[in-house]
């Protein structure tokens, strides 16, 4: 369960980073 939450947080973080990178 805890690892599942970490994976969701990690996925949303990488998606957010991809969004920032694509804007640069």
Phi, psi and omega in degrees: 000311180298318179294326178297318178295318178299319180295322178294316178297315180298318180296316180292326179292315180293326177294320178295319178295319177299322179295316179295314182298320180291338179278337182288000000 
